[in-house]
Each structure stands twice: as structure tokens, then as C-alpha cells.
Amino acid sequence: PTSVMVTGYDIIFFWVARMIFSGMEQMKKEPFKTVFIHGLVRDDKGRKMSKSLGNGIDPLEMAEKYGADALRFNLITGNSPGNDMRFYVEKCEAMRNFCNKIWNASRFIQMNLTIDKDKAVELPRDLAIEDKWIISKFNTLVADVTRNIDQYELGLAAAKLNDFIWENFCDWYIEMVKPRLYNDEDTTKKAAIWTLKKVLIDALKLLHPYMPFITEEIFCNIQDEEESIMISAWPVYSEAFNFAEDENAIETIKQAVRNIRNVRAEMNVAPSRKAKVFVVS
């Protein structure tokens, strides 16, 4: 039985309305509770795909070239509910790059998984400030994505996941913890590994409805506790992982780093050259 009917707006009368009429007549009840109406996929010029124009896209070809996950993610992001979307092959490339980013991040984490399972991380005592920052950011993401999906704002949820994984997790957090991972004397190394694994696994769970293949593959390789991501529990927001003060502190550092990079770019300072930084508070 279907509780949600997903359909394009062009067949509401031909299909959806007739199913409701038929259900009320034959079964004496409506066949579904919710109708989720999406737009049409058009070509890059905004024209409807048709045989006569020869502008159709073969999804099997796209999946073969860029991966089914990249194709799915392309179709779900960048368009608001009910509106038509234009299909750009370049966007498939960008989504494939996103898949590569996740794959490389998970390989990096796997290379560093030397944690002693008998000695668990004590939360939040063992966590460094950047660990608390990423956990707090992810905690907020869980609440946002869950709410968006409940309200059928699928594109919005996917875009937030993309931003979090690419920017906050890969570009900032992984770079922040590398010195700790490469230093065996660092007492917070175990907490860094725990945080990397925890955030990656839970992010994969949020991403799974959109990218089922890559998330299942990484999930089964990076942990042994659960058999499949398809039957794992959905992450839930927790007040215990809300570290607002630490989050603000790291955001200040990030802003400072961005400003320094901007000044360097304006002054044409080569990336290889070290510069002295004076902070006037």
C-alpha cells in the first residue's frame, strides 16, 4: 500500500485524479494520503525532452559514465519543489566529484582507524574544541535534514548535506585533526579518530536515501557493529551534543583564516611563502 504518491504535474488529471475516483468507487476509501507533485526534467535549453526533438537523456548512459549515485544526487539538488529543472551534464560531473570526496575522506579515516576498542572515549571530557565544533554542527544538521525530509523539502536537505560533508567535514575538520593523527604522543588522538568515524557514519546514514550505493559500500567497510546501512537507525538530534560556545570559537578561527587567505590573495603572496600574522584584539 502506498501512503505517498509521487508524480509529475503533467498527469494529475490523467492518473492521480482517476486513481482517487477509482479508489473511492471500488474500495470506498482514498488510495493514498499524500500526493507529492514534482516538476519535469527538461534539457539544458529548458525544452521538454521528446523523441521528435531527440533531446532525451538516457539515464543508463549517465549512470554508466558518472555513477547512479551522482545522477540521483544531480536530480534531487538545486531545484525547489514543484518547479521544472534543467538537466546539465556538467552538474553530474560535480556530483561525481562529491562522491569522490566522500570516498577519499572515508579511505583517509580507515587508514587511521587504530583505536583500541576496549578503551572507549569519555564524552565530552576527551573531546578537543574542534571535535565539539563538528559534532555540534552535525547535531544541528540532523535536526534540519530530518525536518526538511518530513516536509518533503528533499532538495534542501540534500544541499545541506552536500555543504556540510564537503566544506565543514572534509575541507575544515579533517585538515584540523591531521596534526593530532600524525602525533602518537597526542593524548587527544583517540578522540579525533572517534569523532571522524562517528560523524562520517552518521552523515552516511543521512545521505543514504539519496546515494544508496556508495553509502552502503563505505558503511559496511568502516564498521562491524551493524549489518547494513539500510536497516540502521536514523540519527537523532541530542541536546548533549550541542556545544554552542565551542562552535562559535571555531567559527571565529575559520573567519580569521579566510580573511588571512583573502589578504594573501589580494597581495599575490604565493601559497608556499609563510607570512607573519599580527592579531590586534
N, C-alpha and C positions, 0 to 999 in steps of 0.2 A: 504493500500500500504506500502511496506517495502522499506526504503531507505538504511538500513544496513542489509546485510545478514551475519549471524553468523554461522560458520560451522567449523568442524574439517578438517584437511588437507587430510584425507584419502578418502573423497568423492568429491574432487574438480572436477574431470573428470566426475564421475557418476551423480553428482547432480548439482553443480554450473554451469559448462560449458553448460550442456543441458538446464538449465533454461534460460541462456542467449541466446542460439541458438533459443529456442522456443519463447522467448520474442521478439527477432529481427524479426523472421519469422511471428509470428501471430499478434503482436501489433506494429511492426515497431519501437520499442524502447527498450532500455535495461531495465530489470525488477528492478534493484537496482543500486545505485550509488557506494556503498562501500561494499567490502567483508572483513569481519573480520575473519581471519583464526586463530583458536586456536589449541593447541596440544591435545593429548589424555590423559585421566586419566588412569594410569597404577597401578598395585598393588605395594606393598611395595618392591618387588624384581625387579621392572621395567618391568614385563611381561604384555602383553596386556590382559585385562580382557576377559575371554571367558567361555562358558558353559562347554567345554571339560576339561578345567583346574580347573573349579569350584572355581575360584578366584575372582568372581564378588562381588561387594558390593551392598547391597540393600539400596538405598538412604532413603527409608521409615523407615527402621530399624534405620539407623543413625539419622534421624530426630527425631524419637521417643525417642532415647536414649539421644542425645545431643542437640536437637532443630534444626529446619530448618535453623535458622539464623547462628548458629555455623557451620553447614555443608556448607552453601553457602560461608561463610567467609573463611573457610578452602580451598575451591576450587578456590577462587579468589586470595589468597595471596601466596607469596613465589615462584611464577614461572613467567618467562619472556614470553612475547607474542610469540606464535607460538611453544614454546617448550613443550614437554610432561612433565607431572608431576606425581610423585608417591603419592599414597594415603596412608597416615598414620593415623590410628585411634587415636594415641596419639595427633595429631595436632587438631583433633576435640575436644578433652578434653581441650586443651589450648584455643581454640576459645570459648568454653562454659564458661571457666573461665573469658574470656574477657567480655562476655555477663553479667556474674555475677558482674563484676567490675563496668560496666555501671549502672546496676540495683541498686547496693548498693550506688553508688555515687548519683544517682537521688533520692533515698529514703532519703539520708542524706540532700540533698538540700531541698526536700519537707518539712522535719521536721523543717527547719529553715526559711521557707517562711512566715514571719510575716510582710512583708513590707507594709507600708501604701501607697496605690496606688495613693492617692491624692498628696503626696509629692514625686515627681519624683527626681531621681538622676541627679544632674547637671554635665554634662560631659564636659571636663575631670577633672574639678575642684575638685570634691568629691573623685576621684579615688586615692587609695594608690598605692605605687610603684609596689607591686605585682599584683594588678589589671591591671595596664597598661602593665605589662610584659605578662600576659596570654592573654590579648586582642590583643596585638601586635603579639604574637606568632600565635594566631588563625587567625589573619588577613592574615599573610603570608601563613598559611596552606590553607586558602580559595583559594588564587591565585594559589598555587601549585596543589591542588586537582582538581580544575576546569580545569587547563591546561592539567593535566595528563589524565583526562576523555575525554577531547576534542581530545586528541591524541591517544585514545584507550589504554592508559597505565593503565589499571584497577587495576592490582596487585600492582603497585607502589603507586597509590592513596590510596588504602586500607591499605597498610603498613604504610604510613604516618599518616593516621587517627588512626590506632592502637597505634603507638608510641606516638602521641600527647595526646590521651584520657587517655591511661594507665599511661604514665610517667609524662608528664607536668601537665595535669589537675588533675588526681586522686592522684598520688604519691607526687607531689610537691605543686600545688596550693591549693588543699583542706586542706592539712596539714598546709600550711602557714596561711590560714584565720581562722582556728578553734579558736585561742585565741580571735580574733575580734568578732566572732559569739557568743562566750560564755560570752562576756563582754558587758552588756547592756549600760554601760557608754561610750563605744567607739563610737565616732562620725562618724567613717568610716564603721560602721557595715552595714548600708543600702547599701553602695556602694559595699560591699563584696557580699551581697545577690543578688544585681542586676547583678553583674559580673558572679557569679555562674550560675544563671538562664540563662542569655544571652548566655554565652559560651556553656553551656550544650545543650540548644535548637538548636543553630546553628550547633553544632557538630552532633547532631542527624539528622539534615537535610542533612548534607554531607554523613552521614553513611547510610541513608535510602535506597539508591539503592542496597546496599549490605545486609543490615539487616532490611528488611521491617517490621517484626512483633514487635520486641522489641522496635524499634524506634517509631512506631505508638502508642504503648501502653503507653510508658513514656510521649510522646509528648501530648497526649490527657489528661493525668492526671496532668501534671505540669503547663499547661496554659489553658486559656479560650478564648483567642483572636482569635485563628484560629481553624477551624473545624477538619481538618485532615492534617497530615504532607505531604500526597501525593499531595495536591494542594497548599501547602505553597510555598512561594518564595524561590528560591535558594540563599544562602548567597553570597554577592559580596564583593570584596576587596575594602577597603576605605582608602584613604591617611590620613584621620583624625584619624584613629586608628593605626597609625604607630609610636610607641614610642621607637625608636631605643636606645636612651640613657638609659631609664629605663630598657629596655630589657637586655642591656649589664651589667647593675649594678646587676640585679638579677642573671644573668648567672655567674658573679664573686662570688656571695654568694653561689650559688649552687656548684661551683667548690671547694670553701673553705670547705663546708660541706662534700663533697665527700672525699676530702683529709684528713680531720679530721677522718672520718669513716675508711678510709684505714689504717691510723696510728694506730687507736684503735684496728683494726682487727689484724694488724701485731704484736702489743704488747699484744694481748689476753686480752684486757680490757673488762670486762663484760658490756653488754648494760645497766644494771641497775646502774652502777657506773658513777658518774659525774666526769668530768675531767676539769681542768682549761686549757683554751686555750690562748696562747700569740700570738698576731698578730704583726709581725715585718714588717713594711712597708718600 
